[in-house]
Structures are given as C-alpha cells and as structure tokens.
Amino acid sequence: MALTGRAALIAALASVPVGVWDPSWTGILAVNAPLAVACACDFALAAPVRRLGLTRSGDASARLGATADVTLTVSNPSGRPLRARMRDAWPPSSWQPGTETAASRHSLTVPAGERRRVTTRLRPTRRGDRHADRVTIRSYGPLGLLTRQGTHRVPWTVRALPPFTSRKHLPSKLSRLRELDGRTSVLTRGEGTEFDSLREYVPGDDTRSIDWRATARHSTVAVRTWRPERDRHILLVLDTGRTSAGRVGDAPRLDAAMDAALLLAALASRAGDRVDLLAYDRRVRALLQGRTAGDVLPSLVNAMATLEPELVETDARGLAATTLRSAPRRSLVVLFTTLDAAPIEEGLLPVLPQLTQRHTVLVASVADPHVSRMGQARGHTDAVYEAAAAAQAQSERRHIADQLRRHGVTVVDATPDELPPALADAYLELKAAGRL
C-alpha cells in the first residue's frame, strides 16, 4: 500500500543509504532540500486564516448552573480546504473548573467556498456577563508539517442569571394565596379591607363577621368574607454594601437575598401587587419600576444578574431617602440587609422612623447555618469555645431583631434555604391581616 503525507516523506529520507550522507554543506542541502520543498508546499496548501469569515449565534443568557450553547460559523472563501484546530476563548468562570480545555477546543474541516458550524457549550459558575475573547485558528496543510495561525475577534455576550432555586416553593405559596382569596373549598378568612361575598355561617367563624342585615333577609345566618387587598405596591430594597459580601456556604449573602426576593416578587405579582426593585449601597446600583405582572420577574432576574457586593459601608441615610423617593405612596418596603449590631444601631435605627411613618417595613436577613452548627458543638475545649461564640452571636441577632420589632418592623431571619419560604409566609400574613 502506497504511503502518503508525512509517512511517505519520512520513509523516503530513511531509505537514503548511509554512504550517501555527506557532512559538507552540499550534502546537507541535498538531503534537506526535499524536506524544505515539502514544508514549503505544505505551507502553501494550508488555507489562509485571516481571510476566514466568523460569525456567532446562539444563547445570550442562561441561569447559573445551566448551559448556554454559542455557535460559531466559519466561512472559508479561499480556494483551499481548511483543516484546522480552533480555540474559542472565554473567561475562566464560563465553565466548571477543569472542563475549559475540552469545551473550548474544536477540530474542523471546511471545504473551499463552504462554511461549517461548531458549538461551544458554556456553563457559567458566577452571575454576570461573560464576554467572548479571541478565536484562535491553526490551519494545517495536507502533510501537517507547517501551519498558519491567526486570531479573530468575534464579539458575543452570555449573561449568567440568578438560578432562582426557591421557585420550588412557589406552588405551595400560591395555594395558600388562593385560600386567602377564598377560591378553594377550604376558606381562610382574610382580614383585608376589600369585601368579597356573603356565605352561610359555619361553626368556628368569627361572630364579628356576621352580616345581620343579610341574615334578616334570609333564613340562614350570613357572614361576610373578605379578600386580601390587591394592587398594592411592594419595594424590594437590596443592601449591596460590604455586609452583603459575606459568604454563607458557597455564595455571598447577596445571592441568598436575591433568591428570596425573586420568590416574593413571583408571589406578589400573582397576587395582583406591583413590585419594584432598588439596589443601593452609597449610590443606586439598580432601579426597576413600573413593570407589568408578566414582565416583572424576567426584568428582576436580568437586573440582578450583574449586581455584585460593594466593599463599602452602606449609607443608611441615602438608602432611606432613595427609598422614600422611589415609593412616594404607602408601600411594603422589604429591606434585605444584615442583623449585625453596628450597621443596624449606627446606620438603620436612626433613620428607621422616616420609613415606618409612611410605609410598612419588613427586614429580611440571611443567617449563617454554620453558626447554628457551632452552637451545638460539644466534646472538646475548642468546640465549647465555638459553641459559646455562636451563642453570643445568636443572642446579639435576637437583640437587634427585638429592637427593630419595637419600631414596628417585621423581621425575618433565616438561613439561605429557609429564608425564601419564610419571607413568602410573612408577606401572606401581612396581606391576610390587611397591613399592606
């Protein structure tokens, strides 16, 4: 069987008798000339790289932890076929650690005058925008001896969105909301101010809900039912100052706050309330207002995607002033912040009366589950000291929460997994009590 390419060239050079090799320049040239000619021909037959046309298409966003497929179309306008290895470079956080090499490198062959597509699959590990870097292409000749190499800039951006893992709690909270609205067979009477309907009295109903006029017109006792108020305004306020950068588990506190805010926004929009967003530390990082019920959740997810904690102390007075400007009418202000003593006592408490005078205020804080585990540690000296430190930290948080409650603030303090459903329950309780 005849040999071709590099195998044929190596076989031809190896077949030269030993006596033919001449140490003089003439001998060296005589032996290397075929190799030089082969390399020159191989280089000439390699398709040019800089003349290639490259375009992108595919996904522009993906939830954190999910995949995004970005397709690169390579057009070969030359008269020579393209045999190439290609590296599609993206930031390191575009993939799980250790998978970048396999995901970003591709082999492709593009006949003359044709085009081919290759797909790079991203799996971002951090929220925010991921911008495509250079595309490096190495074009081989038919023998693979020499190559042409060049780079192209092909812009594309993939936005990694918050994962919204608390979405799993939404069906149960919507079921509770339907009970408040009286749309299920199990009627839970709300204390709201919007009259709903009359129904027959059943044992256990609050006697204060009896409608005596309607009862006089009928042969049975009639009671009024109420439904929670609708079209109320809810302002979600994310504190993006330095305390939001503290890590709880594998993520900053800000990420856990975002997850809880998204569940509350999804629930409130289904309940007919209007939801806005304010992210603030020393200046406004994000402000989202006036979105419709169908658009509020995608808009919130998109606005939160690029938010990052800022290593500065939050300006509590500026936050309060911006909140009052963003919510000129009575609203439910949900403030996602820490329960650490210094930021609350020196920052929030002095300006809190400005907020509670006009709005219903709810403070949601992310607790560290590691502190709870420390509080249960026993068995050796270090564990006892850790338990004492955890008990002191928990006592300080309870003290701060009690101070806020004395100012009329509802406080929800829970771990990242427990905060979203606990916050949703607090919202439903406020709605049922007619406090929105």
ABEGO torsion letter per residue (X at the ends): XBBBEAAAAAAAAAABBAAABBABAAAAAAAAAAAAAAAAAAAAABBBAAABBBBBBEBABBBBGBBBBBBBBBBBABABBBBBBBBBBBBAAABBBGAAAAAABBBBBBBBGBBBBBBBBBBBABBEBBBBBBBBBBBBBAAGABBBBBBBBBBBBBBBBBAGAAAAAAAAAAAAAAAAAGABABBBBBABABBABBBBBBBGBBAAABBAAAAAABABBBBBBBBBBBGBBBBBBBBABAAAABBBEABBAAAAAAAAAAAAAAAAAAAGBBBBBBBBAABBABBBBGBBAAAAAAAAAAAAAABBBBBBBBBAAAAAAAAAAABABBBBBBBBBBABAAAAAAAAAAAAAAAAAABBBBBBBBBBAAAAAAAABBGBAAAAAAAAAAAAAAAAAAAAAAAAAAAGBBBBBBBAAAAAAAAAAAAAAAAAAGAX
